[in-house]
Amino acid sequence: MRDLPDASPAIAAAEISRVDRADTILIAAALALFALRLVMAAATGLVDDEAYYRLWSLAPSLSYYDHPPMIAWLIGIGRVLIGDTTLGVRLVAPLCHLLGAVLLWRTAFLLYGRETARTAVWILLAMPLLAIGGLLMTPDLPSVLFAGLVLWALAELDHSKNANWWLAIGAFAGLGLLSKYTNLFLGATIVLWLVAMPENRRWFRVPQLWIGGLVAIAASIPVVIWNAEHDWASFGKQFGRVGHSGTLAGPLYFVEFIGTLLALASPVIAVLAILGLIQVLRSAIRHRRSNDILLAAAVLPMLIYFAVHALHDRVQGNWPAPLYPPLAICAALAIHAITPERRRTAICAAALGFGFLVTAIIYFDALRSIPAAARMKDPTEQMHGWHALGDEVEKKRIESGAAWVATSSYATTGQLAFALNGQSDVAQLDQRIRYEFLPPISSEVLHKPVLYVELDRRVDLPLLKSKFRTVTELGTLTRSNGSANGATYRLFLASDPIAPPL
C-alpha cells in the first residue's frame, strides 16, 4: 500500500494559485449544481420538517424543543430576503452546500494536496445525502457546515501553526452547538487530535485554545438558557435517546445503519470511504502524521458512537451527516491509492456516476413523482399536494362555520400553516411546548368552533373529545401525493370547549 500524500507548506504555497483545466471543470460543475438546487428549491414543495421549522422562523427564540435555533435563524434570513415562499424558506441551503464544497477543497488541499482535494469535492457533490441536504432546510444543514468549518480551521491551524486559529475553531464549534447537538462530537475530534499527536500537546499551553473554548461555551449559552427555563426539555428529549432501547433486535438496527450509510453515500463511494479510512488509520499509526490523525479524529468518535448506538436502537439516516465530508476525503485517498491509472479512472467514474444517478432519480421523483408501481414508498410524497389541500380545508372551514383549524401532529400543523398562509389560525392541540414561542391565538377565537384536520392514521379522537363536548365528523379530503390513492385526511367539527383547548 502506498503512503498517503502529505501537503507540506512549501507544496501548498506553490500550488494554491494554480488553476488548471480540471479545476475549471470542477468549479463549473459546482456552480451548475448550485443553480440546479436553486431551481429545485423553488419548484418542489416543503417536506414536513421544513414546514415545521418554518414556524420556528416566524418567532425567533433562544432555542426550541426539538433542536437548537440555528435552522430557524437561517430560514428567517431567506424569508426576509425573498419572502415567505418555498424558495425563501430554502434559500440558504444551496448556498451552504456550495460553501461546504469550497471548505472541503481547502481542507483536503491543506491535508493531502491538490489532486486529493479535487477528487474529494467531486465525491462530495455526488453523495445523495448531501445532494438532498443541499436542497432541504433541516438542522443537518448548518450542523454539517459548522463541522466542516471546524475541520477546515483545524487544518489551517495545523498548516500555519498560528494559535489565533483556536479562536475561529471555538466560534465555529459554538455555532455548531447552536445547530444540532450532534456537533458535540467536534469536541472529541479536537481532544483526540491534540492528545494523539505528541507535538500537538503544546497547544494546551497556549491561551488562545482556552479562550476559544470559552467562545464555544458563550456561543452555546442561548440553548442552555432555554433548557433551564423549560425544565431541560430539549436536552431530555435528545440525550434521552442514548439509552433508549428499541423493539427490534440490535443486530437488525446495525445492519440497517450500515445499509443506510451505503445508500445515502452511494454504495461505491461508501466502500471507497471505508477503505480510505482504513488507509488513514494505518498511516496514522505508522507515521504519526498530524494530517492523518486529524482526518481520523474527524470520523472515528461519531462513527463509533453511532455503530454502538445501532446495537440497541435505530440510527436515523441523517444523524451521521457531518461524517460525509471527511469521508469524502477518505474516498478520494482510496481512489488515488489505486493502480494502474486506468483502473483508478474507471472506479472513480463508477463512484461519481452512480452517485449522480441516484441523486437525479431523487430529484426527478420530487418534481414529477415516479409511478407508485415502481416503488414501495415515495420518500418525496410529503412535497406534493399541500396547497390544493389547504384550499379545500379553508373552504370547508368557512362552510362549517369554524373559526380556526386544529391538528394533532407537527407535520400537519406546519404544512397546513404554510399552505393556508395566514388565512386561518392553525394549532396543534397537544405537545404545546413545540409552539410556546408563537403569539397565542386569541381567547375569543379559541372558544369558537374548530375544524380538526389530520391524516387518517394520526387522528386522535380521544384527544379531541377530551377538549370539546361536541365532536361531529365532516368527511375526508385527499391530498395528491403521487401515490395511487393519495393521502386521506379526516375532518371533524368540534365546539363547546371543556377547558381552554390550548
C-alpha positions as CSV (number, residue, x, y, z in Angstrom):
1,M,0.0,0.0,0.0
2,R,1.3,3.4,-0.9
3,D,1.9,6.0,1.7
4,L,-0.8,8.7,1.9
5,P,0.2,12.1,0.4
6,D,1.3,14.9,2.7
7,A,0.7,18.5,1.7
8,S,3.7,20.3,3.1
9,P,3.7,24.2,3.5
10,A,6.1,24.6,0.6
11,I,4.0,22.4,-1.8
12,A,0.8,24.2,-0.7
13,A,2.3,27.6,-1.3
14,A,3.5,26.6,-4.8
15,E,0.1,25.1,-5.8
16,I,-2.5,27.3,-4.3
17,S,-2.5,30.0,-7.0
18,R,-2.6,27.4,-9.9
19,V,-5.9,26.8,-11.6
20,D,-5.9,24.3,-14.4
21,R,-8.5,22.9,-16.7
22,A,-9.6,20.2,-14.2
23,D,-10.2,22.9,-11.6
24,T,-12.2,24.9,-14.1
25,I,-14.4,21.9,-14.9
26,L,-15.0,21.3,-11.2
27,I,-15.9,24.9,-10.5
28,A,-18.3,24.9,-13.4
29,A,-19.9,21.7,-12.2
30,A,-20.3,23.0,-8.6
31,L,-21.9,26.2,-9.9
32,A,-24.2,24.4,-12.2
33,L,-25.3,22.1,-9.4
34,F,-25.8,25.2,-7.2
35,A,-28.1,26.7,-9.9
36,L,-30.0,23.4,-10.2
37,R,-30.6,23.3,-6.5
38,L,-32.0,26.8,-6.5
39,V,-34.4,25.8,-9.2
40,M,-35.3,22.6,-7.3
41,A,-35.8,24.6,-4.1
42,A,-38.3,26.8,-5.9
43,A,-40.1,24.1,-7.9
44,T,-40.7,21.5,-5.2
45,G,-42.9,21.6,-2.1
46,L,-41.6,21.6,1.5
47,V,-41.2,18.3,3.4
48,D,-42.9,18.1,6.8
49,D,-39.9,19.0,8.9
50,E,-39.2,22.1,6.8
51,A,-42.7,23.3,7.2
52,Y,-42.4,22.8,10.9
53,Y,-39.1,24.7,11.1
54,R,-40.6,27.5,9.1
55,L,-43.0,28.0,12.1
56,W,-39.9,28.5,14.3
57,S,-38.7,31.3,12.0
58,L,-41.9,33.2,12.5
59,A,-40.9,34.0,16.1
60,P,-37.1,33.6,16.6
61,S,-36.3,32.1,20.0
62,L,-33.2,31.3,22.1
63,S,-33.9,27.6,21.3
64,Y,-36.7,25.2,20.6
65,Y,-38.0,21.9,21.9
66,D,-36.7,19.6,19.1
67,H,-33.4,21.3,18.2
68,P,-31.2,24.4,18.8
69,P,-32.2,27.6,17.0
70,M,-29.8,27.9,14.0
71,I,-32.1,26.4,11.4
72,A,-34.9,28.9,12.4
73,W,-32.5,31.8,12.1
74,L,-31.3,30.7,8.7
75,I,-34.8,30.2,7.4
76,G,-35.7,33.6,8.7
77,I,-32.8,35.1,6.7
78,G,-34.2,33.6,3.5
79,R,-37.7,34.7,4.2
80,V,-36.6,38.2,4.9
81,L,-34.6,38.4,1.7
82,I,-37.1,37.0,-0.8
83,G,-40.4,36.4,1.0
84,D,-42.3,33.6,2.7
85,T,-42.1,31.3,-0.2
86,T,-40.7,27.8,-0.7
87,L,-37.5,29.3,-2.2
88,G,-37.4,31.8,0.7
89,V,-37.5,29.0,3.2
90,R,-34.8,27.1,1.4
91,L,-32.6,29.9,0.0
92,V,-29.7,29.3,2.4
93,A,-29.5,25.5,1.7
94,P,-27.8,25.7,-1.8
95,L,-25.5,28.4,-0.5
96,C,-24.4,26.3,2.4
97,H,-23.8,23.3,0.2
98,L,-21.7,25.4,-2.2
99,L,-19.7,26.9,0.7
100,G,-19.2,23.4,2.1
101,A,-17.7,22.3,-1.2
102,V,-15.2,25.2,-1.1
103,L,-14.3,24.4,2.5
104,L,-13.8,20.8,1.8
105,W,-11.5,21.6,-1.1
106,R,-9.4,23.9,1.1
107,T,-9.3,21.4,3.9
108,A,-8.3,18.4,1.7
109,F,-5.7,20.6,-0.1
110,L,-4.0,21.6,3.2
111,L,-4.0,18.0,4.4
112,Y,-3.2,16.0,1.2
113,G,-2.7,18.2,-1.8
114,R,-4.5,19.4,-4.9
115,E,-5.4,16.1,-6.6
116,T,-7.0,14.7,-3.4
117,A,-8.8,18.0,-2.8
118,R,-10.3,18.0,-6.3
119,T,-11.4,14.3,-6.1
120,A,-12.9,14.8,-2.7
121,V,-15.1,17.7,-3.9
122,W,-16.4,15.6,-6.8
123,I,-17.3,12.9,-4.4
124,L,-19.0,15.4,-2.1
125,L,-21.1,16.7,-5.0
126,A,-22.1,13.1,-5.9
127,M,-23.2,11.9,-2.4
128,P,-27.0,11.6,-2.4
129,L,-27.5,12.6,1.2
130,L,-25.6,15.9,0.8
131,A,-27.3,16.5,-2.5
132,I,-30.6,16.3,-0.7
133,G,-29.2,18.2,2.2
134,G,-28.2,21.0,-0.2
135,L,-31.8,21.4,-1.1
136,L,-33.7,21.0,2.2
137,M,-33.6,23.3,5.3
138,T,-33.2,21.0,8.2
139,P,-30.8,21.2,11.2
140,D,-28.4,18.8,9.5
141,L,-27.5,21.6,7.0
142,P,-25.9,24.0,9.5
143,S,-24.6,21.0,11.5
144,V,-22.6,19.8,8.5
145,L,-21.5,23.3,7.6
146,F,-20.1,24.2,11.0
147,A,-18.5,20.7,11.4
148,G,-16.8,21.4,8.1
149,L,-15.7,24.9,9.3
150,V,-14.1,23.4,12.5
151,L,-12.2,20.8,10.4
152,W,-11.1,23.5,8.0
153,A,-9.9,25.8,10.8
154,L,-8.0,22.9,12.4
155,A,-6.3,22.2,9.1
156,E,-5.4,25.9,8.8
157,L,-4.0,25.7,12.4
158,D,-2.0,22.6,11.6
159,H,-0.7,24.2,8.4
160,S,0.2,27.7,9.7
161,K,0.9,27.0,13.4
162,N,-0.9,30.3,14.1
163,A,-2.5,30.0,17.5
164,N,-5.2,32.5,16.7
165,W,-7.0,29.9,14.7
166,W,-8.2,28.5,18.0
167,L,-10.5,31.5,18.3
168,A,-12.1,30.6,15.0
169,I,-12.3,27.0,16.0
170,G,-14.1,27.9,19.2
171,A,-16.6,30.2,17.4
172,F,-17.4,27.5,14.7
173,A,-17.8,24.8,17.4
174,G,-20.1,27.0,19.4
175,L,-22.2,27.8,16.3
176,G,-22.3,24.1,15.6
177,L,-23.8,23.6,19.0
178,L,-26.5,26.2,18.1
179,S,-27.2,24.0,15.1
180,K,-27.6,20.4,16.4
181,Y,-26.5,18.5,19.5
182,T,-24.6,16.0,17.3
183,N,-21.9,18.7,17.0
184,L,-20.8,17.9,20.5
185,F,-18.6,15.3,18.8
186,L,-16.5,18.1,17.5
187,G,-15.1,18.4,21.0
188,A,-14.0,14.7,20.8
189,T,-12.3,15.4,17.4
190,I,-10.3,18.3,18.8
191,V,-9.3,16.5,22.0
192,L,-8.3,13.3,20.1
193,W,-6.2,15.3,17.7
194,L,-4.4,17.1,20.5
195,V,-3.8,14.1,22.6
196,A,-2.9,11.5,19.9
197,M,-0.2,13.7,18.4
198,P,2.6,14.5,20.9
199,E,3.6,17.6,19.0
200,N,0.1,19.0,19.3
201,R,0.0,18.8,23.1
202,R,1.9,22.1,23.2
203,W,-1.3,23.8,22.3
204,F,-2.6,23.1,25.8
205,R,-0.1,25.8,27.0
206,V,-1.4,28.4,24.5
207,P,-4.1,30.8,25.9
208,Q,-5.9,31.0,22.6
209,L,-7.0,27.4,22.9
210,W,-8.7,28.1,26.3
211,I,-10.2,31.4,25.0
212,G,-11.6,29.5,22.0
213,G,-13.2,27.0,24.4
214,L,-14.8,29.9,26.3
215,V,-16.0,31.3,23.0
216,A,-17.7,28.0,22.2
217,I,-19.3,27.9,25.6
218,A,-20.5,31.5,25.2
219,A,-22.0,30.8,21.8
220,S,-24.0,27.9,23.1
221,I,-25.4,29.8,26.1
222,P,-28.8,30.5,24.4
223,V,-29.5,26.8,24.2
224,V,-28.6,26.3,27.9
225,I,-30.8,29.3,29.0
226,W,-33.8,27.9,27.0
227,N,-33.4,24.5,28.5
228,A,-33.1,25.9,32.0
229,E,-36.3,27.8,31.5
230,H,-38.1,24.7,30.2
231,D,-37.1,22.0,32.7
232,W,-34.3,20.8,30.4
233,A,-36.9,19.5,28.0
234,S,-34.9,19.6,24.8
235,F,-31.8,18.0,26.5
236,G,-34.0,15.3,27.9
237,K,-35.7,14.6,24.5
238,Q,-32.4,14.4,22.5
239,F,-30.0,12.9,25.0
240,G,-32.7,10.5,26.3
241,R,-32.2,8.6,23.0
242,V,-28.7,7.5,24.1
243,G,-30.1,4.8,26.4
244,H,-33.4,4.1,24.6
245,S,-34.0,0.5,23.7
246,G,-36.0,-0.3,20.6
247,T,-38.3,-3.1,19.8
248,L,-36.2,-4.8,17.2
249,A,-33.1,-6.9,17.9
250,G,-29.8,-4.9,18.0
251,P,-28.2,-6.7,15.0
252,L,-31.1,-5.7,12.8
253,Y,-30.6,-2.0,13.6
254,F,-26.8,-2.3,13.0
255,V,-27.5,-3.9,9.6
256,E,-30.0,-1.1,8.9
257,F,-27.3,1.5,9.9
258,I,-24.7,0.0,7.5
259,G,-27.3,-0.3,4.7
260,T,-28.4,3.3,5.1
261,L,-24.8,4.6,5.1
262,L,-24.2,2.7,1.9
263,A,-27.3,4.0,0.3
264,L,-27.0,7.7,1.3
265,A,-23.3,7.9,0.4
266,S,-24.0,5.7,-2.6
267,P,-22.5,2.2,-2.4
268,V,-19.3,2.7,-4.4
269,I,-18.4,5.9,-2.6
270,A,-19.2,4.3,0.8
271,V,-16.9,1.3,0.2
272,L,-14.2,3.6,-1.0
273,A,-14.6,5.8,2.0
274,I,-14.2,2.9,4.4
275,L,-11.2,1.6,2.5
276,G,-9.7,5.1,2.6
277,L,-10.4,5.4,6.4
278,I,-8.5,2.2,6.9
279,Q,-5.6,3.6,4.9
280,V,-5.7,6.8,7.0
281,L,-5.7,4.8,10.3
282,R,-2.8,2.6,9.2
283,S,-0.8,5.6,8.0
284,A,-1.6,7.5,11.3
285,I,-0.3,4.5,13.3
286,R,2.8,4.0,11.1
287,H,3.9,7.6,10.5
288,R,2.1,9.6,13.3
289,R,1.5,12.5,10.9
290,S,-0.8,15.2,12.1
291,N,-3.0,15.3,8.9
292,D,-3.8,11.6,9.2
293,I,-4.6,11.9,12.9
294,L,-6.8,14.9,12.2
295,L,-8.9,13.2,9.5
296,A,-9.2,10.0,11.6
297,A,-10.3,12.1,14.6
298,A,-13.0,13.8,12.4
299,V,-14.6,10.5,11.7
300,L,-14.0,7.9,14.4
301,P,-15.7,9.4,17.5
302,M,-19.1,9.9,15.8
303,L,-18.8,6.7,13.7
304,I,-18.0,4.5,16.7
305,Y,-20.8,6.1,18.7
306,F,-23.5,5.5,16.0
307,A,-22.2,2.0,15.4
308,V,-22.6,1.2,19.2
309,H,-26.0,3.0,19.3
310,A,-27.2,0.8,16.4
311,L,-26.6,-2.2,18.5
312,H,-29.6,-1.3,20.7
313,D,-31.7,1.3,18.8
314,R,-32.3,2.8,15.4
315,V,-29.9,5.4,13.9
316,Q,-31.8,7.7,11.6
317,G,-30.1,8.1,8.2
318,N,-29.5,11.8,8.6
319,W,-27.8,11.6,12.0
320,P,-24.3,10.9,10.7
321,A,-24.4,13.7,8.1
322,P,-21.4,15.6,9.5
323,L,-19.3,12.5,8.7
324,Y,-19.9,12.7,5.0
325,P,-17.4,15.5,4.1
326,P,-14.4,13.9,5.9
327,L,-15.5,10.5,4.4
328,A,-15.3,12.2,1.0
329,I,-11.6,12.9,1.7
330,C,-11.1,9.3,2.7
331,A,-12.8,8.1,-0.5
332,A,-10.5,10.4,-2.5
333,L,-7.5,9.0,-0.8
334,A,-8.6,5.4,-1.6
335,I,-9.1,6.3,-5.2
336,H,-5.6,7.8,-5.6
337,A,-4.1,4.7,-4.0
338,I,-5.5,2.6,-6.8
339,T,-3.1,1.4,-9.6
340,P,-2.9,1.4,-12.5
341,E,-4.3,4.7,-13.6
342,R,-6.8,3.2,-16.0
343,R,-8.4,1.2,-13.1
344,R,-8.3,4.3,-10.9
345,T,-10.1,6.3,-13.5
346,A,-12.8,3.6,-14.1
347,I,-13.5,3.2,-10.4
348,C,-13.7,7.0,-9.9
349,A,-16.1,7.3,-12.8
350,A,-18.3,4.5,-11.4
351,A,-18.4,6.1,-8.0
352,L,-19.4,9.5,-9.3
353,G,-21.7,8.2,-12.0
354,F,-23.7,6.0,-9.6
355,G,-23.9,8.8,-7.0
356,F,-25.2,11.4,-9.5
357,L,-27.6,8.8,-11.0
358,V,-29.2,8.2,-7.6
359,T,-29.4,12.0,-6.9
360,A,-31.0,12.5,-10.4
361,I,-33.7,9.9,-9.6
362,I,-34.5,11.5,-6.3
363,Y,-34.7,15.0,-7.9
364,F,-36.9,13.7,-10.7
365,D,-39.2,12.0,-8.2
366,A,-39.5,15.2,-6.3
367,L,-40.5,17.1,-9.4
368,R,-42.7,14.5,-11.2
369,S,-43.3,11.6,-8.8
370,I,-42.3,8.2,-10.1
371,P,-45.4,6.0,-10.6
372,A,-46.5,4.1,-7.4
373,A,-46.0,0.7,-9.0
374,A,-42.3,1.4,-9.4
375,R,-41.6,1.7,-5.7
376,M,-42.9,0.7,-2.3
377,K,-42.9,4.1,-0.7
378,D,-42.1,7.5,-2.2
379,P,-39.7,9.4,0.0
380,T,-40.8,12.7,-1.7
381,E,-44.6,12.2,-1.1
382,Q,-44.5,14.9,1.6
383,M,-43.7,17.5,-1.0
384,H,-46.9,17.2,-3.1
385,G,-50.5,18.5,-2.9
386,W,-50.4,20.8,0.1
387,H,-51.6,24.0,-1.5
388,A,-54.6,22.2,-3.1
389,L,-55.4,20.6,0.3
390,G,-55.1,23.9,2.0
391,D,-57.6,25.5,-0.3
392,E,-60.1,22.6,0.4
393,V,-59.5,22.9,4.1
394,E,-60.2,26.7,4.1
395,K,-63.3,26.1,2.0
396,K,-64.5,23.5,4.5
397,R,-63.7,25.7,7.4
398,I,-65.9,28.5,6.1
399,E,-68.7,26.2,5.1
400,S,-68.7,24.6,8.6
401,G,-68.6,27.9,10.5
402,A,-65.3,27.0,12.2
403,A,-63.1,29.9,13.3
404,W,-59.7,28.1,13.3
405,V,-58.0,24.8,12.4
406,A,-56.7,22.2,14.8
407,T,-54.4,19.2,14.3
408,S,-52.6,16.6,16.4
409,S,-49.2,16.3,14.7
410,Y,-46.4,18.8,14.0
411,A,-46.3,17.6,10.3
412,T,-49.9,18.5,9.5
413,T,-49.6,21.7,11.6
414,G,-46.5,23.0,9.7
415,Q,-47.8,22.1,6.3
416,L,-51.3,23.5,6.7
417,A,-50.0,26.7,8.3
418,F,-47.8,27.2,5.2
419,A,-50.5,26.3,2.8
420,L,-53.1,28.5,4.4
421,N,-50.7,31.4,4.6
422,G,-52.4,33.2,7.4
423,Q,-56.0,32.8,6.2
424,S,-56.8,30.8,9.3
425,D,-55.0,30.1,12.6
426,V,-53.6,26.6,12.8
427,A,-52.7,25.0,16.1
428,Q,-51.7,21.5,17.3
429,L,-53.9,20.5,20.2
430,D,-51.2,18.6,22.1
431,Q,-47.4,18.9,22.6
432,R,-47.8,22.7,23.2
433,I,-44.2,23.0,24.2
434,R,-43.3,22.8,20.5
435,Y,-45.1,26.2,19.9
436,E,-44.7,28.2,23.1
437,F,-42.7,30.8,21.2
438,L,-45.6,31.7,18.9
439,P,-48.0,34.5,19.7
440,P,-51.1,33.0,21.4
441,I,-54.4,32.7,19.5
442,S,-57.0,35.0,21.0
443,S,-59.3,33.5,23.6
444,E,-62.3,34.7,21.5
445,V,-61.2,32.6,18.5
446,L,-60.4,29.6,20.6
447,H,-63.9,29.4,22.1
448,K,-65.5,29.3,18.7
449,P,-65.9,26.0,16.7
450,V,-62.8,24.5,15.3
451,L,-62.1,22.4,12.2
452,Y,-59.9,19.4,13.2
453,V,-57.9,18.1,10.3
454,E,-55.5,15.1,10.5
455,L,-54.0,12.3,8.4
456,D,-56.2,9.2,8.8
457,R,-53.6,7.2,10.7
458,R,-52.8,10.1,13.0
459,V,-56.4,11.0,14.0
460,D,-56.7,11.3,17.8
461,L,-60.3,11.2,18.7
462,P,-59.8,10.7,22.5
463,L,-57.7,13.9,22.5
464,L,-60.4,15.8,20.6
465,K,-63.2,14.6,22.8
466,S,-61.2,15.4,26.0
467,K,-61.2,19.1,24.9
468,F,-64.6,19.6,23.3
469,R,-68.1,18.5,24.3
470,T,-69.4,18.3,20.8
471,V,-67.5,16.5,18.0
472,T,-69.0,15.8,14.6
473,E,-67.3,14.1,11.7
474,L,-67.5,16.0,8.4
475,G,-65.9,13.6,6.0
476,T,-62.5,13.3,4.3
477,L,-60.2,15.1,1.9
478,T,-57.5,13.6,-0.2
479,R,-54.0,15.1,-0.8
480,S,-52.5,14.1,-4.1
481,N,-49.0,12.9,-3.2
482,G,-48.0,10.8,-6.2
483,S,-49.5,7.5,-4.9
484,A,-52.4,5.8,-6.5
485,N,-54.9,6.8,-3.7
486,G,-53.2,9.8,-2.3
487,A,-53.2,10.7,1.4
488,T,-56.5,10.7,3.2
489,Y,-57.3,13.3,5.9
490,R,-60.4,13.1,8.2
491,L,-62.2,16.3,9.2
492,F,-64.2,16.9,12.4
493,L,-66.1,20.0,13.6
494,A,-65.6,20.5,17.4
495,S,-67.3,23.0,19.6
496,D,-68.1,23.9,23.2
497,P,-64.6,23.5,24.7
498,I,-64.5,21.8,28.1
499,A,-61.5,24.0,29.1
500,P,-59.1,26.3,27.2
501,P,-58.3,24.0,24.3
502,L,-54.6,25.0,24.1
